[in-house]
Amino acid sequence: MLPVTSFLSCTEPIDQLACFSTRQKHHSKTYVTGLVAASNKTVQGISNHVLPAKSERALNKFLTEYDWDEDQLNKERLALLQQANDTKWSSEGVVIIDDTFTHKTGEQIPNVGKFYDHTVPGYIWGQNLIYALYADEKTTYPLGFRLYEKDAQRRIELAIELVDELIEIGVPADTYLFDMSYCSEEFVSHLETHSKEWVSAVKSDARVVYGGERIRVDVLCQRIDTVPRTIDGETYHIWTQKRDVSRLGEVKLLITKKESRNEGEEPSVKYIVSNKIDAPASHLIELYAMRWRVETFFRDTKQDLGFGDCELRHVAGASGDWHLLMLAYSLLKLGAAHSAVGTILERATSLRNDIKRSFRESVHNLLSWALNSPNRSTDDLMHQIEGMFV
């Protein structure tokens, strides 16, 4: 990996942030630049690859000892995103609640534990983080997160904390999306106290009142007649009614069987519930499909921004890393919003083009660094590069 000789241009809005002192702005620019452009996204790797870094010790102290307000950073980060039309939120957008795992090896990592990860599938040793994301047709970005501490607090309670935080910040989205892990009477009732609408999936063993008896929703699926419908080029077989679903009360129940494009493959069945009683089935399907944005966020940040790479054993350090990662993600989104390059779909779903632009910028800066200084020779450049392999 080539050395990064100067801060990336996407970090310039950091100068507007009041939560950092002048010195802290330097460190945050170092860290964000490293998350975007360095191949090794640990504190050591960033301090080695990003040449403006003061030192590994200084960067480590910034994360673990410096007094900067993470809540204020989060509010200022979200305020920056409201300055561009392509990242400005609205009531028509949605909030997605979901969680992910970071795989770890050490036992001293904050709140590390043994968790079942359905993507493996199997048990992993790692951390579990619950995220709230904003999404609309133009953009996607994180709103906040909570680190789950096993045996200390339930995920539902942390999700409720996130909702209260978003209400306090002023996130205007009217609709919340989540999966069956959060579909509980406690959570949906809390959303409804804030006059929010919601769309979720339920498990196949959820009970529903039908024909005078309470049966499993997958049993109901065998009894009903569906209607084919084409939505966004996909064929769904749909049945929907207002029904009493266990622990949720009267909700809109939607059963969808999505035809597979692979011959011989069974259709994908989803059981979707919502308090949007009068919403058309197509609208609920389109809304629930937006949950995929959170999977894209987790994939992009793990592949391209080092989500999960931080090995700091200090709770404050780990939290600082996650807040700065959200800042890096948002600054890339903000940069794309101001760029004439790329389609709206690309801006909303992937960071890969923004990462490529940042890499091109870092190479340009390196060449300028080498060519524009009469005091730097090829040997000086090679010395900097060789130092990265020590």
Summary of the structure (lengths in Angstrom):
residues: 390
radius of gyration: 23.4
end to end distance: 12.7
largest distance: 86.8
contacts: 1210
relative contact order: 0.14
helix: 42%
strand: 23%
